[in-house]
Every structure is written in structure tokens, then in C-alpha cells.
Amino acid sequence: MICNRISLTDFRNIESANIELCDSVNIFYGNNAQGKTNLLEAIYFSAVGRSFRASHEADVIRFGSDFSSVSLDYTDSQRRQNISVRIFKDKRKQIEHNKVKITKISDVIGSFRAVLFCPEHLSIIKDGPAERRNFLDMSLSQLYPMYLRSLQKYNHILKQRNQLIKSAADDRKTFDLTVDSWSCQLAHEAAIISRYRYLYTKQAEKYLSLCFCEMTGGKEIPRLVYLTSLKGDGIDYTDVESTEKKYLELLTSSHEREIYAQTTLFGIHKDDLDILLNGRSARNFASQGQQRAISVSLKLAEGEIVKDESGEYPVFLFDDVMSELDDRKKNYLVERIKGKQVIITGCDSNFSDSLSAKVIYVENGSYRELK
């Protein structure tokens, strides 16, 4: 998959830009706060339909403007295509895929696939389970439409079930009559999602181990362990029917605890991904450099899984990836990205000499090609 061209209007500090990209390495460099990360944000927005930086979509609209637009031309294994997005201050965004209006974001996610690394992704290791669930969800949603549909259904059912739990103190009869129906639906979607997450974790662990060991010289071994509400040995997450029964048992045997807690206590919204290095928690025991190397390796692993499942690599987006890697890790990454389309940002382009790269200087939202 290749991102051929991106056009931006009133996106962050970018008034207007039309940028042609090469199908190998593209380096965008310049001082901080000039618009390098804004470009990656726009490209990733086209892939997943939302910003990885803004809590409110309207935040991407340039100051003084009423809307922002992104148009991305890309080529996959079949043909050249386009995704266009318009973000407004006072109404829902508009998305078109090949000039056809998209009403549901799930209909466009996975059309153009991108893997993003940014410094904030250290939170996958350092922060709480929500960050790791989000990593799984974003990775899987770009690959499997059924996963995204199940996740959306699950979140809707969970919301309804939580509302029912909160109302139980005032209307216990309605709760007793309807809670098991919601529990059955929730358990069904949880089992489907668990299967995808478990299998993805196994794939990711294989490539994580390979990339990390090659990057560091093979002295340390990372592991990924999928953690769920279902405790005990011998759980086969690939057996959806069996997993559904186990979730249902938990959900139907804990009503009083849930009413006391005012929320659903079990399900995939409680999942976690245990990231280990040499058998110990990377969150607690890995150094900053080790955590960064694991984060980068996870993103390389994500790209390899996309290649396995779809037959082509995604576009790799690396924001300031070189700044805290030592020379060995930098050299490894340079070798690893050859033969793929990569868009890298940084404050300098010193590493471009060993690459056949397109180099673009960024200043105050403007882009100037140097070579």
C-alpha cells in the first residue's frame, strides 16, 4: 500500500499543502512546532477516521477557519483510490471514499492502512490497560471488519447494561427481568473479540521477539501475555462457544457486586496485555531505552501482521522515532524499513544518507522538497 499524495487545507497550522510522496522513505524535518507531526496526523486520520492527538476533532481546524479538509490518494494492490475528510466546528465530519459518501466510519476503516509510532506510544508500556486495549483495537479494526463491528456492538450493549445496573436500586424488578438478556449479548460479543485479541497477541509476540532481538543483539527476550476477566488455566480463546459460556457465567453470577459497584465488572473492557522483558514487567523494570525499543518493535510487528493478513505492507508513520535510539537501533531501523513506504519526521535528516529518501523541509506549515 502506497500513499501517493496528500492535500491539506486549514489543518492545524497548515493553510494549504499538496505533497507528493515517493514509494520508499520520505523524511520531513525541521524545528519543533512547524507542522511535521500535523502531516502524520492527517494521514492517520484518513486511515482510522479520527485524530491520535485531539480529544475534540474540531481542534485540528486552523485558527480562524470554519472547517478543515484532507484528501489522500493511495494505491493498494488493486488500484489507485482516494479518501477525503472534511472536519467542521459545528457538525459531524464528512468522509468520502472514491467520491462516495460514507455514513459509518466502519465502512472506511481498513481501506487505507497505516501503522503509527509517536513518542506518546510509550504509554502502551508505561500507562494503564486502556492504552494497551486501544493498541489492540486500532490494529485489529484496520484488519478485520467483523472485529470492529463486534467491538461497536459490545460498547453499545455495555452502555445499556451499565445504565440498567445504575437503575437497579430504584427499579429492581426491571433489572431482574432484563439483565440476563443484556448479559447474553455481551458475552457473545466478548467471546468473538477475545478470540481476535488472543490470536493477534500470539502473532504480535512472534514478530516483537524477532524485531526486538535483532535490534538489541538478542540479549533480551520480550513476551506478550493476553489477560482477561476469565481466570484459570486451560482457557481456549479460539473456542468462541466455550468462551462465551465462561463470560456468561461471570456476568450472571455477580449481580449484587455489580449493583454495588454501579458498573459491569467483567468483560473485554477489562482486558490487558502484559508486556514482559526477560520475564519481568516491562512497565516496572525496563529502562526508558528498552521501553522505547519495545514500542518501536511492536509497531514493526503490527506492520508484519498487516502484510501477513492482507498481502501488502501498510504505510509506516514514524514521528520523531530516531531521537532517543542509540546508533545500533537506528541502523537496525534504517535497514528494516527498506522496501516499505515510510514517512519519518525529525529535527534533522542526518540518517537520510544511507537511504534512498525523499527529503522535505518543514517550516511554519509549509513543505519544501530538498531532494
CORBEL-V462029 format. One record per run of one state. SS is the DSSP state (H for helix, E for strand, L for the rest). FROM is the first residue (numbers start at 1). LEN is the number of residues. If there is no record, write none. Layout:
ss=SS from=FROM len=LEN
ss=SS from=FROM len=LEN
This chain:
ss=L from=1 len=1
ss=E from=2 len=10
ss=L from=12 len=2
ss=E from=14 len=7
ss=L from=21 len=4
ss=E from=25 len=5
ss=L from=30 len=6
ss=H from=36 len=13
ss=L from=49 len=8
ss=H from=57 len=4
ss=E from=61 len=1
ss=L from=62 len=5
ss=E from=67 len=9
ss=L from=76 len=4
ss=E from=80 len=9
ss=L from=89 len=5
ss=E from=94 len=4
ss=L from=98 len=2
ss=E from=100 len=3
ss=L from=103 len=2
ss=H from=105 len=3
ss=L from=108 len=1
ss=E from=109 len=1
ss=L from=110 len=2
ss=E from=112 len=1
ss=L from=113 len=1
ss=E from=114 len=4
ss=L from=118 len=1
ss=H from=119 len=8
ss=L from=127 len=2
ss=H from=129 len=15
ss=L from=144 len=1
ss=H from=145 len=23
ss=L from=168 len=4
ss=H from=172 len=45
ss=L from=217 len=5
ss=E from=222 len=6
ss=L from=228 len=12
ss=H from=240 len=13
ss=L from=253 len=2
ss=H from=255 len=7
ss=L from=262 len=6
ss=H from=268 len=3
ss=L from=271 len=1
ss=E from=272 len=6
ss=L from=278 len=2
ss=E from=280 len=2
ss=H from=282 len=4
ss=L from=286 len=2
ss=H from=288 len=23
ss=L from=311 len=4
ss=E from=315 len=5
ss=L from=320 len=7
ss=H from=327 len=10
ss=L from=337 len=5
ss=E from=342 len=5
ss=L from=347 len=3
ss=H from=350 len=5
ss=L from=355 len=2
ss=E from=357 len=7
ss=L from=364 len=2
ss=E from=366 len=4
ss=L from=370 len=2
